Amino acid sequence: MGLSVCDVAIIGAGPYGLSIAAHLRKTRLKTRIFGKPMESWRDHMPEGMMLKSEPFASNLFDPDSSYTLKDYCRENNLPYQDIGTPMTLATFAAYGVAFQKRLVPHLEETNITSVQQTDGGFILQTATGEIFGAHRVILAVGITHFTHLPDFLQDLPHEYVTHTFNHSDLKKFSGRKIAVLGAGASAVDMAARLNVAGANVELIAKSPSIAFHEPSIEPRPLLERIKNPRSALGIGWKSKLSADLPLLFHMLPQKLRFRIVDRHLGPAPGWFCRDLVVGKFPQHMGCTIQNVSIENQKVHVKITEKDGTENTVVADHLIAGTGFRVSVSRLSFLDGSLRSKIKTIDDTPILTANFEASVPGLYFTGLAASNSFGPPSRFACGAEFASKRLLKHLSQPQPIKGYRPYTRPSPRLAQAGQIFSRARLLFTAITRGLALKRS
């Protein structure tokens, strides 16, 4: 008896996986989706945290826009305001689960442990042992595989050094001395919540200060709205263009795309946690870490303070809020031979305008697609464009034999037609981006 085969397998059940599955549900494609709904949000972020994104920009998406965060809050008599009132992590995670139950009821709550390429598609295996085939595979794994620890922390035992991603329930740290490394949103949120949970916290960061982002205020004067329009990413034309024209971003030179993703909308903590941080616990800002070691069952962090003095922070545990870095090589569930075929730059996948990697039929979304489609891919709001784009692409008839191969123009042809091609593609990207936004 042969293997069962589906048209599309979606790996991941966060905002991207659920939104894509909700879109594909209305097609004739046989789609399967795997994962625990909203797992990163429910199990890997500190309880009590608030979202930085405005509530109007914190939706999951279906083709009819039939179930927004506002709808969920209205149904459950929860406070909601489009702009200016932060949304709790708990409410957003619960909304995602409700979205799944309503619009993605076919979710299979198990993980994919293996993906291998085969003729005409892929062979996948689940954690329960099922083996099946898929013509296409969409990776919507979010941040799960991409936690980043600095080199000087990587060889230290997990008992003493962990990443913010490893913690949700912080009550276990009550009464213990905890050092938190970093000054971005994840580090500052973690330090604030640890302090509330009764831990003895010290924050250590190379940044000279914590750059809290400012609260949103509406309504604004017309001139101000023209000069600094609002988008799902925030205020300003850079954010507006990034949010509304991801196809145009995809066309930009690689170095420029990487620079924008690296510098625009950094990990600034939200304004709403300022009162939980300022003056609440010791903060070693603008310091340089000289060494981190384990001595006498304690973490010893030797630092040079901003004024040049030497100091050592001794703690029971160190939690690193040092962010996430996309790395294809860390996707261990992908077969080694499959990973080796994925063309990358700095270990991030090179994607077509349809999110397709150099391996035909393999797609990356979310954080893994940010260097191709811009800052929106780092946030839930980017799931709208990804879902619409993949729906349009995957709904198109495919050749009977195999898939469209991944090709690049020859250097001579690319050089000869450079001016014409860029002008034509620029026009196409702008018109398509505006059309998708209106839809």
C-alpha positions as CSV (number, residue, x, y, z in Angstrom):
1,M,0.0,0.0,0.0
2,G,1.5,3.4,-1.0
3,L,2.0,6.4,1.1
4,S,-0.8,9.0,1.5
5,V,0.1,12.2,-0.3
6,C,-1.1,15.7,0.2
7,D,-0.7,18.8,-2.0
8,V,0.7,21.1,0.8
9,A,2.2,20.4,4.2
10,I,2.5,23.4,6.6
11,I,5.0,23.0,9.4
12,G,4.2,25.4,12.2
13,A,1.0,26.7,13.8
14,G,1.7,30.2,14.8
15,P,0.3,33.3,13.1
16,Y,1.8,32.5,9.7
17,G,1.0,28.8,9.6
18,L,-2.6,29.3,10.8
19,S,-3.2,32.2,8.4
20,I,-1.8,30.3,5.4
21,A,-3.8,27.2,6.3
22,A,-7.0,29.3,6.7
23,H,-6.4,30.7,3.2
24,L,-5.7,27.4,1.6
25,R,-8.7,25.7,3.2
26,K,-11.0,27.3,0.6
27,T,-9.1,25.8,-2.3
28,R,-9.2,22.3,-3.7
29,L,-5.7,21.6,-2.4
30,K,-5.3,18.8,0.1
31,T,-3.5,20.6,2.9
32,R,-2.2,19.4,6.2
33,I,-0.8,21.6,9.0
34,F,1.3,20.4,12.0
35,G,2.2,21.9,15.3
36,K,0.9,23.1,18.6
37,P,-1.3,26.3,18.1
38,M,0.6,29.5,19.1
39,E,3.2,27.4,20.9
40,S,5.9,30.1,21.0
41,W,3.5,32.7,22.4
42,R,2.0,30.3,25.0
43,D,5.1,28.5,26.2
44,H,8.1,30.6,25.4
45,M,7.3,34.1,26.5
46,P,7.0,35.5,30.0
47,E,3.6,35.5,31.6
48,G,2.2,39.0,31.9
49,M,4.0,40.4,28.9
50,M,2.4,42.9,26.6
51,L,2.6,43.0,22.8
52,K,4.6,45.9,21.2
53,S,2.5,45.9,18.1
54,E,-0.8,47.8,18.2
55,P,-3.9,45.7,18.5
56,F,-5.1,46.6,15.0
57,A,-1.8,45.1,13.7
58,S,-2.0,41.9,15.7
59,N,-4.5,39.9,13.7
60,L,-4.4,36.5,12.2
61,F,-5.8,36.3,8.6
62,D,-8.4,34.4,6.6
63,P,-9.6,35.2,3.1
64,D,-12.7,36.9,4.4
65,S,-11.2,38.7,7.3
66,S,-13.9,37.1,9.3
67,Y,-12.2,36.7,12.7
68,T,-10.0,39.5,13.9
69,L,-8.5,40.2,17.4
70,K,-11.2,42.9,17.8
71,D,-13.9,40.3,17.1
72,Y,-12.4,37.9,19.6
73,C,-12.3,40.6,22.3
74,R,-15.8,41.7,21.6
75,E,-17.1,38.1,21.9
76,N,-15.3,37.6,25.2
77,N,-16.0,41.0,26.7
78,L,-12.3,41.9,26.8
79,P,-11.0,45.5,26.5
80,Y,-9.9,46.5,23.0
81,Q,-8.7,49.7,21.4
82,D,-7.1,49.8,17.9
83,I,-4.3,52.1,19.0
84,G,-2.7,53.2,22.2
85,T,-3.8,50.4,24.6
86,P,-1.3,47.5,24.6
87,M,-2.6,44.0,24.1
88,T,-1.7,41.3,26.6
89,L,0.2,38.3,25.5
90,A,-2.4,36.0,27.2
91,T,-5.2,37.5,25.2
92,F,-3.3,37.4,21.9
93,A,-2.4,33.7,22.4
94,A,-5.9,32.8,23.4
95,Y,-7.2,34.6,20.2
96,G,-4.8,32.5,18.1
97,V,-6.1,29.3,19.6
98,A,-9.7,30.4,19.0
99,F,-8.8,31.3,15.4
100,Q,-7.4,27.8,14.9
101,K,-10.4,26.1,16.3
102,R,-12.7,28.1,14.1
103,L,-10.8,28.4,10.9
104,V,-8.1,25.7,11.0
105,P,-9.9,22.8,12.6
106,H,-7.8,20.3,10.7
107,L,-4.6,21.2,12.6
108,E,-2.7,18.1,13.7
109,E,-1.0,18.8,17.0
110,T,2.2,16.9,16.4
111,N,5.6,17.9,15.2
112,I,7.3,17.0,12.0
113,T,10.6,15.3,12.8
114,S,11.9,14.6,9.2
115,V,11.6,16.1,5.8
116,Q,13.3,14.5,2.8
117,Q,13.2,15.5,-0.8
118,T,12.1,12.9,-3.4
119,D,11.0,12.9,-7.0
120,G,8.1,15.2,-7.4
121,G,8.0,16.4,-3.8
122,F,8.9,15.4,-0.2
123,I,8.6,12.6,2.3
124,L,7.7,13.7,5.9
125,Q,7.6,11.9,9.2
126,T,5.7,13.0,12.3
127,A,6.6,12.6,15.9
128,T,3.9,9.9,16.1
129,G,5.7,7.9,13.5
130,E,3.4,8.5,10.5
131,I,5.2,8.8,7.1
132,F,3.5,10.6,4.2
133,G,4.2,12.5,1.0
134,A,3.7,16.1,0.1
135,H,4.1,17.9,-3.2
136,R,5.0,21.1,-1.4
137,V,6.2,22.1,2.1
138,I,5.7,25.5,3.7
139,L,8.0,26.2,6.7
140,A,6.2,28.5,9.2
141,V,8.4,27.7,12.1
142,G,8.7,31.3,13.5
143,I,11.5,31.8,16.0
144,T,11.5,28.3,17.4
145,H,14.8,27.1,15.9
146,F,16.7,30.4,15.9
147,T,17.6,31.4,19.4
148,H,20.9,33.2,19.5
149,L,23.5,33.0,22.3
150,P,26.8,34.9,22.1
151,D,29.9,32.7,21.7
152,F,31.0,33.3,25.2
153,L,27.8,31.7,26.6
154,Q,27.4,28.7,24.2
155,D,29.5,26.2,26.1
156,L,28.1,27.0,29.6
157,P,25.8,24.5,31.2
158,H,22.0,24.9,30.6
159,E,21.6,24.6,34.4
160,Y,23.1,28.1,34.7
161,V,22.7,29.9,31.4
162,T,19.5,29.9,29.2
163,H,17.8,32.1,26.6
164,T,14.6,34.1,27.2
165,F,12.9,31.6,24.8
166,N,13.3,28.9,27.5
167,H,11.0,30.5,30.0
168,S,7.3,31.3,30.5
169,D,6.4,30.6,34.1
170,L,8.8,32.7,36.1
171,K,7.6,31.8,39.6
172,K,10.4,29.2,39.9
173,F,12.9,32.1,40.1
174,S,11.2,33.8,43.1
175,G,13.9,34.6,45.7
176,R,16.8,33.8,43.4
177,K,19.4,36.1,42.0
178,I,19.0,36.3,38.2
179,A,21.2,38.2,35.8
180,V,19.6,39.2,32.5
181,L,21.7,40.1,29.5
182,G,20.5,42.6,26.9
183,A,18.6,45.8,26.5
184,G,16.1,44.9,23.8
185,A,12.5,44.0,24.2
186,S,12.9,40.4,25.2
187,A,15.6,41.1,27.8
188,V,13.8,44.1,29.3
189,D,10.4,42.3,29.4
190,M,12.1,39.3,31.0
191,A,13.8,41.4,33.7
192,A,10.6,43.3,34.4
193,R,8.6,40.2,34.8
194,L,11.2,38.4,36.9
195,N,11.2,41.4,39.3
196,V,7.4,41.2,39.5
197,A,7.7,37.4,40.2
198,G,9.9,38.1,43.2
199,A,13.4,37.4,41.7
200,N,16.4,39.5,42.6
201,V,17.3,40.9,39.1
202,E,20.3,42.7,37.7
203,L,20.3,43.8,34.0
204,I,23.6,43.8,32.1
205,A,23.8,45.5,28.7
206,K,26.4,47.0,26.3
207,S,23.8,49.6,25.3
208,P,24.3,52.9,27.2
209,S,20.6,53.1,27.9
210,I,17.2,51.4,27.3
211,A,15.6,52.9,24.2
212,F,11.9,52.5,25.1
213,H,9.7,53.2,22.1
214,E,7.1,56.0,22.5
215,P,3.4,55.4,22.9
216,S,1.0,56.0,20.0
217,I,-1.3,58.9,20.2
218,E,-4.4,59.3,18.0
219,P,-6.0,61.3,16.5
220,R,-3.1,63.3,14.9
221,P,-3.2,66.5,12.8
222,L,-3.6,65.9,9.1
223,L,-0.1,67.3,8.3
224,E,1.5,65.0,10.8
225,R,-0.4,62.0,9.3
226,I,0.9,63.0,5.9
227,K,4.5,63.4,7.1
228,N,4.4,60.3,9.2
229,P,1.7,57.9,8.0
230,R,0.7,55.0,10.2
231,S,1.1,51.3,9.2
232,A,1.0,48.0,10.8
233,L,4.7,48.4,11.5
234,G,4.3,51.8,13.2
235,I,4.7,55.5,12.2
236,G,6.8,56.8,9.3
237,W,7.3,56.4,5.6
238,K,10.0,53.7,6.0
239,S,7.6,51.5,7.9
240,K,4.7,52.4,5.6
241,L,6.6,51.3,2.5
242,S,8.0,48.2,4.1
243,A,4.5,47.2,5.2
244,D,2.6,48.0,2.0
245,L,5.1,47.1,-0.7
246,P,7.0,43.8,0.2
247,L,7.4,43.0,-3.5
248,L,9.3,46.2,-4.0
249,F,11.5,45.4,-1.0
250,H,12.2,42.0,-2.6
251,M,13.6,43.7,-5.6
252,L,16.1,45.8,-3.7
253,P,19.8,44.9,-3.8
254,Q,20.7,42.2,-1.3
255,K,23.0,44.4,0.8
256,L,20.4,47.1,1.2
257,R,17.7,44.6,2.1
258,F,19.9,43.1,4.8
259,R,20.8,46.5,6.2
260,I,17.2,47.6,6.4
261,V,16.1,44.4,8.2
262,D,19.1,44.8,10.6
263,R,18.6,48.5,11.4
264,H,14.9,49.3,11.0
265,L,12.6,48.6,13.9
266,G,15.2,47.3,16.3
267,P,14.2,45.4,19.5
268,A,13.2,48.5,21.5
269,P,11.1,47.7,24.6
270,G,7.5,49.0,24.8
271,W,6.7,52.2,26.6
272,F,4.3,50.4,28.8
273,C,7.0,48.4,30.7
274,R,9.0,51.6,31.6
275,D,7.4,51.9,35.0
276,L,8.3,48.2,35.7
277,V,11.9,48.8,34.9
278,V,13.2,52.3,35.7
279,G,14.5,52.4,39.3
280,K,13.2,48.9,40.0
281,F,16.5,46.9,40.0
282,P,20.2,47.4,39.3
283,Q,21.1,48.1,35.7
284,H,24.7,47.9,34.4
285,M,24.3,49.9,31.2
286,G,27.1,50.6,28.7
287,C,29.3,47.9,30.1
288,T,31.7,45.4,28.5
289,I,31.5,41.8,29.5
290,Q,35.0,40.4,30.1
291,N,34.2,36.9,31.1
292,V,31.4,34.6,32.2
293,S,32.2,31.6,34.3
294,I,30.6,29.1,36.7
295,E,32.2,29.1,40.2
296,N,30.9,27.5,43.3
297,Q,27.6,26.8,41.6
298,K,27.1,30.5,40.8
299,V,27.3,32.5,37.5
300,H,30.1,35.0,37.7
301,V,29.8,37.8,35.1
302,K,32.9,40.0,35.1
303,I,32.3,43.4,33.5
304,T,33.9,46.7,32.9
305,E,31.4,49.4,33.8
306,K,30.8,52.5,31.7
307,D,33.0,54.5,33.9
308,G,35.9,52.0,33.5
309,T,35.6,50.3,36.9
310,E,35.8,46.5,37.1
311,N,32.9,44.7,38.6
312,T,31.5,41.1,39.0
313,V,27.8,40.3,39.0
314,V,27.3,37.0,40.9
315,A,23.9,35.2,40.2
316,D,22.2,31.9,40.5
317,H,21.3,32.0,36.9
318,L,21.8,34.1,33.7
319,I,19.1,34.6,31.1
320,A,20.2,35.9,27.8
321,G,17.8,38.2,25.9
322,T,20.1,38.2,22.9
323,G,17.5,37.7,20.2
324,F,17.1,35.3,17.3
325,R,19.1,34.7,14.1
326,V,17.8,32.8,11.1
327,S,20.0,29.8,10.3
328,V,18.9,27.2,7.8
329,S,21.6,24.9,9.1
330,R,19.8,24.7,12.5
331,L,16.6,23.3,10.9
332,S,17.6,19.8,12.0
333,F,14.3,18.2,10.9
334,L,15.3,18.9,7.3
335,D,17.4,16.1,5.8
336,G,21.1,17.1,5.5
337,S,21.1,16.6,1.7
338,L,18.0,18.8,1.4
339,R,19.5,21.5,3.5
340,S,22.6,21.5,1.4
341,K,20.5,22.2,-1.7
342,I,19.0,25.4,-0.2
343,K,20.8,28.4,-1.6
344,T,21.5,30.9,1.2
345,I,23.2,34.1,2.1
346,D,24.6,34.3,5.6
347,D,22.7,31.0,6.2
348,T,19.3,32.7,5.4
349,P,17.3,31.3,2.5
350,I,17.2,33.1,-0.9
351,L,13.6,33.2,-1.9
352,T,11.6,34.0,-5.0
353,A,8.8,36.5,-5.1
354,N,6.5,33.6,-4.1
355,F,8.5,32.6,-1.0
356,E,10.0,29.6,-2.8
357,A,13.5,28.5,-2.0
358,S,16.0,27.1,-4.5
359,V,14.5,23.7,-3.8
360,P,11.3,23.6,-5.9
361,G,8.2,23.2,-3.8
362,L,9.9,24.3,-0.5
363,Y,8.7,27.7,1.0
364,F,9.9,29.8,3.9
365,T,7.7,32.3,5.7
366,G,7.9,34.5,8.8
367,L,11.2,35.4,10.3
368,A,13.1,33.2,7.9
369,A,11.7,35.3,5.0
370,S,12.6,38.7,6.5
371,N,15.7,39.3,4.5
372,S,13.7,38.7,1.3
373,F,10.5,40.6,2.2
374,G,11.5,43.0,4.9
375,P,10.6,43.9,8.5
376,P,6.9,42.9,8.3
377,S,8.1,39.2,8.2
378,R,9.4,39.6,11.8
379,F,5.9,40.4,13.0
380,A,2.4,38.8,12.9
381,C,1.2,41.5,10.5
382,G,3.4,40.0,7.7
383,A,1.2,36.9,7.6
384,E,-1.4,38.8,5.6
385,F,0.9,39.3,2.5
386,A,2.4,35.9,2.9
387,S,-1.0,34.2,3.0
388,K,-2.4,36.1,0.0
389,R,0.7,35.6,-2.0
390,L,0.9,31.8,-1.4
391,L,-2.8,31.4,-2.0
392,K,-2.4,33.0,-5.4
393,H,0.7,31.1,-6.3
394,L,-0.3,27.6,-5.0
395,S,-3.8,27.9,-6.6
396,Q,-2.3,28.2,-10.1
397,P,-2.3,25.0,-12.2
398,Q,1.1,23.2,-12.1
399,P,2.8,21.4,-15.0
400,I,2.0,17.7,-15.1
401,K,5.7,16.7,-14.9
402,G,7.5,18.3,-11.9
403,Y,7.6,21.9,-10.9
404,R,8.9,25.0,-12.4
405,P,12.7,24.8,-11.8
406,Y,14.5,27.4,-9.8
407,T,16.5,29.3,-12.4
408,R,18.7,32.4,-12.5
409,P,19.4,34.5,-15.6
410,S,22.9,34.2,-17.1
411,P,25.3,37.0,-16.0
412,R,25.5,38.3,-19.6
413,L,21.7,38.4,-20.1
414,A,21.2,40.0,-16.7
415,Q,23.8,42.7,-17.5
416,A,22.4,43.4,-21.0
417,G,18.8,43.8,-19.8
418,Q,19.5,45.3,-16.4
419,I,18.0,48.8,-17.0
420,F,14.9,47.6,-18.8
421,S,14.3,44.7,-16.4
422,R,14.6,46.8,-13.2
423,A,12.2,49.4,-14.6
424,R,9.7,46.8,-15.6
425,L,10.0,44.9,-12.3
426,L,9.7,48.0,-10.3
427,F,6.5,49.0,-12.0
428,T,5.1,45.5,-11.5
429,A,6.1,45.3,-7.8
430,I,4.4,48.6,-7.0
431,T,1.2,47.8,-8.9
432,R,0.9,44.3,-7.4
433,G,1.7,45.5,-4.0
434,L,-1.0,48.2,-4.1
435,A,-3.5,45.6,-5.6
436,L,-2.8,43.1,-2.8
437,K,-3.1,45.9,-0.2
438,R,-6.5,46.9,-1.6
439,S,-7.7,43.3,-1.7
